[in-house]
Amino acid sequence: MGEDALPWWQDAVFYQIYVRSFADSDGDGVGDLEGIRSRLGYLELLGVDALWLTPFFRSPMADHGYDVADPRDVDPLFGDLAAFDALVADAHGHGLKVTIDLVPNHTSDQHLWFQQALRSAPGSRERARYYFRDGKGPDGSVPPNNWTSVFGGPAWTRVPDGQWYLHLFAPQQPDLNWDDSEVRADLVQTLRFWLDRGVDGFRIDVAHGMAKPADLPDMDPGAMAIMAGTQSHEVVDPRFDNDGVHDIHRLIRKVLDGYPGTMAVGEIWVDRDDRFSYYVRPDELHLGFNFKLVEADFDADSVRRAIDRSLTAVKATGAAPTWTLSNHDVVRHVTRYGGGDIGTRRARAMALVELALPGVTYIYNGEELGLPNVDLPDWALQDPVWERSGHTERGRDGCRVPLPWEGEIPSFGFSRAGAAWLPMPPHWASLTVEAQLEDPDSMLSLYRHALEIRKTSAAFGGDDLEWYGAPPGCFAFRRKGGGLICALNTSAAPVPLPPGEILLASGPMEGNQLPPETSVWLV
């Protein structure tokens, strides 16, 4: 990389692999590392630049791997360290960078440290790595504060000796105390372990968590979390986005700076743009996950506001903006946009909008196939949210159903087993990779074509946007520097196209008119 060349991640397209759901190599119905390795050719063909793998570490799987018992080993469900090393080597051979999840806010309750803590006395060194506190009331039977778990219910669980421990997620995920020097030293060891094995970066889970206020004050009732602690302008949630978290990110950055060409992106559910920008200062994270497009309706004004806010939040820091429409924690956007044909048309339109923007794009596995959320039967639900909410919240399983690769019946080549870990709908036969690969009108072909143009066309240069005047329900912007024009019509009627030569459209065009629920690239 030349002195003036941008780091590889500044305009990369990442592909998020939910490891359980991508490809199963051993027939147990659960995706694994060897399954990913066997499909690297597909990912190269798709045209992405980098992978993000969700947790594959040793875990009891209370939260499908986000409860980590050993952060420096592979769970046998997914393979072993040799399989991981082979995957990294082969991915690099296909021109793909590999980034992996890091889960620093909490461990599994089966982690050696937590098991030691349970066997130790209150006030012991072993308990100092977590948040153990005495309860309130004459017999200590009331939790230390009123914090709630993101997954429902109280954020505290009592142990037999009477103390309580904090878990912002499931009880099987006790929160680490980041004021403890051993906790910090262990993170450095974990980072170096995977960097030395050749990983190109990390996605930091709950990057706005970790640091807690010293006195653990009660929550304002108005601060009940949505999606892992989103904060509004009006109400401060003491569980998340505390200033001490930035020292932890500086620690991570210091390690990464010793491995040139590596990066970190944080999962940051923070609403205020000024607070968000702190996470991507030059000595902290390289990138911050921005969820404004996830939260935006399919409405031109809503999408434009999301774009403007996202660009503003990082402009002063020098970090690249990031864009994503779906991930393993939210309803897939085909379904969010209305489902069926209308949701698919809108998803196609938003794919071109997202890929036209400057910065970094994250694609969630299966969105390139137009997969919708699946309405699963009660018996199939596995997300801890389902149980923790008393069966009132169905959880996130509907967006985690495995990918359909080929054939006419489930599991569509995902596994040689008759059934996948979550049931796959029979009507997905029309959405398989095999069914879409040679169809020029398919969602997969749209993504492949868009990614190829994005990578090869000089029109995508420049970091700034210029907005055009547009009819109600529409917008058009131009990439300053490169000259690409992207127009979106979310209204109910066709509108005149901006001047220019069409590079790609999300759907059939009508002369010099842009149809409803359609976007277009022009130069």
VOGU-3710 file (C-alpha; in Angstrom, 3 decimals, decimal comma):
1> mgedalpwwq> 0,000/0,000/0,000  1,476/3,335/-1,042  1,918/6,157/1,403  -1,150/7,997/0,132  -3,318/4,909/-0,429  -6,414/4,593/1,710  -6,579/1,678/4,170  -8,354/-1,306/2,607  -11,402/-0,931/4,852  -12,187/2,694/3,927
11> davfyqiyvr> -14,511/1,678/1,070  -14,753/-2,094/1,568  -17,875/-4,221/1,206  -18,019/-6,629/4,153  -20,144/-9,771/4,124  -21,482/-10,809/7,513  -21,547/-14,572/7,982  -23,789/-15,854/10,760  -21,667/-18,968/11,162  -24,487/-21,283/12,307
21> sfadsdgdgv> -26,510/-20,460/9,195  -24,118/-20,185/6,255  -23,040/-23,715/5,285  -22,840/-27,033/7,165  -19,994/-29,363/6,193  -20,475/-32,252/8,643  -24,216/-32,924/8,444  -25,228/-31,920/11,964  -27,579/-29,214/10,690  -25,414/-26,355/12,020
31> gdlegirsrl> -23,093/-24,217/9,889  -19,369/-24,420/10,566  -15,952/-23,107/9,515  -15,324/-25,821/6,949  -18,709/-25,011/5,419  -17,655/-21,392/4,990  -14,363/-22,495/3,478  -16,221/-24,632/0,931  -18,223/-21,599/-0,250  -15,425/-19,024/-0,571
41> gylellgvda> -15,675/-19,224/-4,347  -19,253/-17,977/-4,114  -18,184/-15,010/-2,000  -15,430/-14,126/-4,461  -17,965/-14,402/-7,298  -20,378/-12,142/-5,401  -17,676/-9,489/-5,300  -17,301/-8,657/-1,611  -13,968/-7,593/-0,102  -14,046/-8,928/3,446
51> lwltpffrsp> -15,859/-11,309/5,774  -17,160/-10,779/9,290  -17,659/-14,048/11,170  -20,000/-14,156/14,157  -18,637/-15,958/17,256  -17,286/-19,475/16,730  -15,504/-19,650/20,107  -16,069/-22,252/22,830  -19,520/-21,635/24,235  -22,473/-23,416/25,880
61> madhgydvad> -24,562/-21,594/23,196  -27,034/-19,986/25,583  -26,965/-17,020/23,169  -25,650/-18,935/20,142  -22,014/-18,122/20,784  -22,266/-14,623/22,228  -21,750/-16,309/25,607  -18,053/-17,096/25,313  -16,471/-19,672/27,620  -13,017/-19,514/25,994
71> prdvdplfgd> -12,290/-16,615/23,610  -9,080/-18,249/22,357  -10,416/-21,531/21,042  -12,934/-22,820/18,490  -16,074/-24,584/19,694  -16,161/-28,189/18,421  -19,600/-27,439/16,940  -17,838/-25,228/14,385  -14,511/-27,056/13,965  -11,107/-26,463/15,519
81> laafdalvad> -8,158/-24,089/15,285  -6,747/-25,980/12,305  -10,040/-25,422/10,451  -9,904/-21,742/11,322  -6,317/-21,398/10,109  -7,241/-23,136/6,839  -10,231/-20,834/6,384  -8,118/-17,701/6,869  -5,437/-18,944/4,463  -7,994/-19,868/1,792
91> ahghglkvti> -9,950/-16,638/2,224  -6,781/-14,632/1,725  -6,111/-16,748/-1,365  -9,517/-15,644/-2,705  -8,660/-12,003/-2,022  -10,943/-11,802/1,004  -10,026/-10,202/4,323  -11,258/-11,972/7,481  -12,650/-10,144/10,508  -14,101/-11,859/13,551
101> dlvpnhtsdq> -16,373/-10,997/16,425  -15,007/-9,914/19,781  -17,356/-10,104/22,799  -15,723/-8,029/25,538  -18,770/-6,916/27,572  -19,430/-10,303/29,161  -18,372/-13,940/29,312  -20,299/-17,177/29,563  -21,272/-18,290/33,058  -19,225/-21,417/32,185
111> hlwfqqalrs> -16,038/-19,353/31,738  -13,293/-20,475/34,140  -13,241/-17,041/35,763  -16,951/-17,027/36,562  -16,852/-20,565/37,902  -13,980/-19,480/40,177  -16,019/-16,463/41,263  -18,977/-18,642/42,238  -16,698/-20,813/44,380  -15,085/-17,783/46,057
121> apgsrerary> -16,243/-15,587/48,909  -17,844/-12,146/48,562  -15,130/-9,498/48,194  -12,629/-11,974/46,789  -10,168/-11,347/43,988  -12,079/-13,790/41,784  -15,315/-11,843/42,116  -13,630/-8,526/41,308  -13,518/-9,471/37,611  -17,316/-9,273/37,484
131> yfrdgkgpdg> -20,012/-7,157/39,138  -20,962/-8,940/42,353  -22,940/-6,803/44,783  -24,989/-7,201/47,947  -28,710/-6,843/47,523  -30,978/-4,244/49,102  -33,455/-4,717/51,913  -32,962/-6,273/55,352  -32,177/-9,709/53,912  -30,548/-8,536/50,680
141> svppnnwtsv> -33,341/-10,055/48,615  -33,848/-6,965/46,426  -31,458/-6,532/43,459  -28,713/-3,896/43,889  -30,448/-1,569/41,417  -33,406/-1,527/39,026  -31,497/-2,251/35,821  -33,261/-4,485/33,341  -31,728/-6,982/30,942  -31,809/-6,196/27,232
151> fggpawtrvp> -33,287/-9,689/26,823  -36,068/-9,027/29,330  -36,383/-9,337/33,119  -33,969/-8,021/35,761  -30,269/-7,537/34,987  -29,278/-9,235/38,260  -29,244/-12,879/39,373  -28,710/-14,001/42,963  -26,155/-16,668/43,877  -26,477/-19,116/46,815
161> dgqwylhlfa> -24,381/-17,029/49,242  -26,809/-14,123/48,817  -24,860/-11,781/46,537  -26,094/-10,760/43,098  -24,206/-10,557/39,783  -24,893/-8,217/36,865  -25,818/-9,400/33,361  -27,092/-6,844/30,863  -28,089/-9,742/28,607  -28,946/-13,326/29,628
171> pqqpdlnwdd> -28,133/-14,667/33,136  -25,653/-16,959/31,378  -23,729/-13,823/30,262  -22,255/-12,137/33,361  -20,816/-8,681/32,703  -17,070/-8,203/33,118  -15,723/-5,421/35,327  -13,459/-3,380/33,047  -11,915/-1,511/35,958  -10,070/-4,758/36,692
181> sevradlvqt> -6,518/-4,976/35,334  -6,736/-8,733/34,687  -9,796/-8,216/32,474  -7,896/-5,712/30,357  -4,776/-7,868/30,156  -6,856/-10,845/29,050  -8,403/-8,832/26,200  -4,931/-7,908/24,940  -3,989/-11,589/25,015  -7,125/-12,490/23,014
191> lrfwldrgvd> -6,508/-9,781/20,423  -2,915/-10,894/19,887  -3,925/-14,564/19,732  -6,173/-14,016/16,703  -4,027/-11,334/15,069  -1,076/-13,709/15,183  -3,273/-16,248/13,359  -3,774/-13,784/10,512  -7,140/-12,128/11,133  -7,514/-8,710/9,541
201> gfridvahgm> -9,741/-7,143/12,180  -12,518/-7,363/14,719  -16,138/-6,402/15,109  -16,604/-5,291/18,723  -19,893/-6,555/20,168  -21,763/-4,039/22,357  -18,958/-1,519/21,873  -20,998/1,107/23,730  -21,176/-1,172/26,788  -18,406/-2,460/29,059
211> akpadlpdmd> -17,837/0,671/31,179  -20,321/1,132/34,035  -20,830/4,105/36,381  -19,047/3,496/39,678  -22,182/3,785/41,840  -24,407/1,752/39,476  -27,314/4,232/39,810  -30,915/3,257/39,146  -32,288/3,675/35,632  -34,809/6,328/34,811
221> pgamaimagt> -37,965/4,383/33,794  -37,862/6,272/30,496  -34,510/4,729/29,636  -35,805/1,219/28,967  -33,604/-0,051/26,163  -34,482/-0,771/22,583  -31,965/-2,858/20,642  -29,186/-3,141/23,186  -29,383/0,282/24,718  -30,228/2,951/22,193
231> qshevvdprf> -30,139/6,288/23,970  -32,386/9,217/23,157  -31,472/12,882/23,426  -33,726/13,232/26,458  -32,946/10,203/28,617  -29,552/8,839/29,664  -29,303/5,080/30,118  -26,614/4,408/32,768  -26,011/0,896/31,413  -24,467/2,109/28,152
241> dndgvhdihr> -22,261/4,775/26,574  -20,383/5,714/29,719  -17,258/7,802/29,152  -14,939/5,141/30,569  -15,599/2,933/27,533  -13,291/5,075/25,422  -10,211/4,031/27,394  -11,031/0,422/26,489  -11,217/1,289/22,802  -7,889/3,112/23,048
251> lirkvldgyp> -6,432/-0,079/24,508  -7,790/-2,076/21,549  -6,465/0,494/19,074  -3,007/0,439/20,633  -2,788/-3,321/20,065  -4,069/-3,062/16,484  -1,579/-0,315/15,670  1,117/-2,917/16,258  -0,361/-5,022/13,439  -0,396/-2,780/10,340
261> gtmavgeiwv> -3,381/-3,271/8,045  -5,756/-4,441/10,772  -8,924/-2,693/11,931  -11,831/-2,678/14,367  -15,467/-1,698/13,923  -17,756/-1,181/16,902  -21,402/-2,125/17,320  -22,556/1,251/18,643  -26,252/1,707/19,430  -25,963/5,363/20,392
271> drddrfsyyv> -28,529/7,773/18,997  -26,751/11,101/19,519  -24,434/11,904/16,620  -21,936/13,740/18,828  -21,693/10,783/21,213  -21,323/8,361/18,284  -18,420/10,370/16,859  -16,358/9,879/20,021  -15,974/6,158/19,237  -14,215/6,797/15,912
281> rpdelhlgfn> -11,709/9,418/17,016  -8,219/8,866/15,558  -6,986/6,904/18,590  -10,095/4,730/19,019  -12,054/2,471/16,645  -11,416/2,670/12,911  -15,128/2,349/12,117  -18,429/2,498/13,952  -21,503/0,520/12,966  -24,147/3,036/12,064
291> fklveadfda> -27,737/1,773/12,162  -29,511/4,830/10,770  -30,498/3,070/7,530  -31,781/0,091/9,531  -34,014/2,462/11,492  -35,215/4,457/8,458  -38,575/3,782/6,816  -38,816/3,260/3,057  -39,439/6,945/2,575  -37,161/9,363/0,730
301> dsvrraidrs> -37,150/11,962/3,508  -36,451/9,351/6,204  -33,615/7,787/4,187  -32,108/11,180/3,353  -32,117/12,189/7,032  -30,388/8,901/7,901  -27,714/9,528/5,266  -27,105/13,134/6,313  -26,857/12,247/9,998  -24,508/9,347/9,288
311> ltavkatgaa> -22,160/11,510/7,234  -22,243/14,313/9,809  -21,460/11,941/12,704  -18,059/10,954/11,278  -17,102/13,990/9,198  -14,926/15,678/11,811  -13,155/12,456/12,857  -11,789/11,362/9,493  -13,424/7,927/9,841  -15,377/6,461/6,959
321> ptwtlsnhdv> -19,162/6,182/7,325  -20,651/2,687/7,452  -23,937/1,470/5,985  -26,044/-1,601/6,580  -29,663/-2,604/5,991  -29,820/-5,862/7,980  -27,889/-8,004/10,450  -28,403/-10,981/12,765  -30,247/-8,879/15,367  -32,933/-7,142/13,275
331> vrhvtryggg> -35,845/-8,092/11,014  -34,596/-8,589/7,441  -35,303/-5,515/5,338  -37,385/-7,286/2,673  -39,861/-7,924/5,495  -39,415/-4,509/7,138  -40,265/-2,851/3,824  -43,571/-4,709/3,509  -42,666/-8,267/2,491  -43,587/-10,094/-0,698
341> digtrraram> -43,160/-8,389/-4,060  -43,395/-4,874/-2,613  -40,760/-5,575/0,058  -38,484/-7,121/-2,563  -38,808/-4,137/-4,921  -38,017/-1,758/-2,088  -35,086/-3,886/-0,924  -33,647/-3,823/-4,451  -34,015/-0,045/-4,551  -32,326/0,409/-1,164
351> alvelalpgv> -29,466/-1,921/-2,124  -28,456/0,510/-4,875  -28,851/3,508/-2,561  -26,635/1,892/0,074  -23,962/0,788/-2,399  -23,878/4,260/-3,990  -22,863/5,928/-0,731  -19,251/6,744/0,177  -17,644/4,589/2,819  -18,103/1,017/4,011
361> tyiyngeelg> -21,030/-1,330/3,353  -21,986/-4,396/5,389  -24,105/-7,058/3,660  -25,834/-9,629/5,875  -25,676/-13,166/4,515  -28,796/-13,909/2,483  -29,774/-10,333/1,721  -28,167/-10,764/-1,698  -30,754/-13,535/-2,250  -33,656/-11,349/-1,135
371> lpnvdlpdwa> -34,403/-13,552/1,868  -37,309/-12,365/4,036  -37,734/-12,963/7,754  -39,307/-16,340/8,515  -42,354/-16,629/10,766  -41,160/-19,663/12,725  -43,396/-21,933/14,819  -43,123/-21,538/18,588  -41,427/-24,933/18,984  -38,526/-23,859/16,775
381> lqdpvwersg> -37,627/-20,631/18,607  -34,227/-20,708/20,312  -33,350/-17,052/20,955  -33,100/-16,382/24,732  -35,320/-13,332/24,177  -38,276/-15,726/23,684  -37,936/-17,308/27,136  -36,740/-14,185/28,964  -39,747/-12,200/27,745  -42,225/-14,823/28,919
391> htergrdgcr> -43,008/-15,706/25,293  -44,104/-12,155/24,463  -41,100/-11,298/22,228  -40,321/-13,805/19,480  -36,663/-12,852/19,310  -34,257/-12,838/16,398  -34,441/-16,388/15,017  -36,558/-15,281/12,039  -33,590/-13,459/10,475  -31,140/-16,304/11,213
401> vplpwegeip> -32,662/-19,126/9,153  -29,912/-20,860/7,130  -29,094/-19,961/3,542  -30,654/-21,907/0,657  -27,973/-22,971/-1,816  -29,528/-25,386/-4,311  -32,216/-27,956/-4,982  -35,966/-28,072/-4,513  -36,478/-29,147/-0,908  -35,093/-28,033/2,488
411> sfgfsragaa> -32,318/-27,875/3,529  -31,512/-26,675/-0,008  -27,888/-27,779/0,079  -27,167/-26,010/3,371  -26,597/-29,388/5,004  -26,712/-33,010/3,997  -28,846/-33,487/7,100  -32,575/-33,585/6,512  -33,148/-30,599/8,745  -31,253/-27,424/9,565
421> wlpmpphwas> -30,998/-25,995/13,087  -33,881/-23,667/12,206  -36,574/-24,873/9,766  -36,338/-23,532/6,222  -39,527/-22,682/4,300  -40,254/-24,914/1,259  -41,025/-21,846/-0,899  -37,374/-20,783/-0,642  -36,699/-23,113/-3,590  -37,078/-20,040/-5,817
431> ltveaqledp> -34,550/-18,079/-3,738  -31,604/-20,496/-3,799  -28,234/-19,423/-5,152  -28,668/-22,043/-7,889  -32,058/-20,628/-8,948  -30,771/-17,039/-9,063  -27,229/-17,358/-10,391  -28,044/-17,327/-14,128  -31,213/-15,216/-13,856  -30,270/-11,657/-14,923
441> dsmlslyrha> -33,319/-10,250/-13,122  -32,644/-11,925/-9,765  -31,631/-10,184/-6,561  -28,312/-12,054/-6,642  -27,574/-10,778/-10,155  -28,425/-7,228/-9,069  -25,939/-7,429/-6,178  -23,217/-8,988/-8,337  -23,655/-6,361/-11,036  -23,783/-3,484/-8,523
451> leirktsaaf> -20,680/-4,671/-6,675  -18,749/-5,042/-9,930  -19,654/-1,512/-11,051  -18,881/-0,099/-7,604  -15,436/-1,680/-7,691  -14,499/-0,725/-11,266  -16,187/2,616/-12,022  -14,408/5,912/-11,354  -17,862/7,458/-10,786  -17,737/6,185/-7,193
461> ggddlewyga> -14,882/8,500/-6,169  -15,201/11,236/-3,567  -16,367/11,289/0,040  -19,001/14,033/-0,156  -22,538/14,161/-1,541  -24,416/16,895/-3,342  -28,241/16,737/-3,114  -30,464/17,689/-6,028  -33,947/19,104/-5,880  -36,464/16,277/-6,354
471> ppgcfafrrk> -40,242/15,742/-6,361  -41,945/14,793/-3,067  -41,159/11,216/-2,071  -37,930/11,212/-4,088  -34,302/12,204/-3,817  -31,191/12,333/-5,960  -27,578/12,819/-4,898  -24,262/13,054/-6,722  -20,917/11,761/-5,481  -18,629/14,788/-5,570
481> ggglicalnt> -15,351/13,791/-7,126  -16,615/10,747/-9,002  -19,865/12,076/-10,396  -22,152/9,094/-9,791  -25,814/10,112/-9,491  -28,198/7,964/-7,442  -31,949/8,655/-7,551  -34,663/6,997/-5,461  -38,442/7,153/-5,921  -40,495/6,152/-2,869
491> saapvplppg> -43,636/7,920/-4,102  -46,652/6,287/-5,755  -46,085/7,725/-9,250  -43,284/7,774/-11,859  -41,051/10,870/-11,866  -38,651/12,305/-14,479  -35,120/10,906/-14,374  -32,185/13,210/-13,680  -30,034/13,749/-16,795  -27,336/11,159/-17,428
501> eillasgpme> -26,558/7,733/-18,797  -28,067/4,834/-16,828  -25,491/2,501/-15,284  -27,885/0,264/-13,353  -31,519/0,319/-12,191  -33,120/-1,689/-9,396  -36,113/-2,557/-11,573  -37,638/-2,117/-15,059  -37,512/1,474/-16,314  -40,256/3,397/-18,125
511> gnqlppetsv> -38,574/5,544/-20,771  -37,126/8,639/-19,112  -39,261/8,076/-16,001  -38,179/6,563/-12,684  -40,973/4,201/-11,534  -42,192/3,973/-7,917  -40,144/1,853/-5,492  -37,143/2,024/-7,803  -33,638/3,475/-7,688  -31,130/4,113/-10,446
521> wlv> -27,446/4,893/-10,950  -26,487/7,407/-13,642  -23,370/9,174/-14,849
//
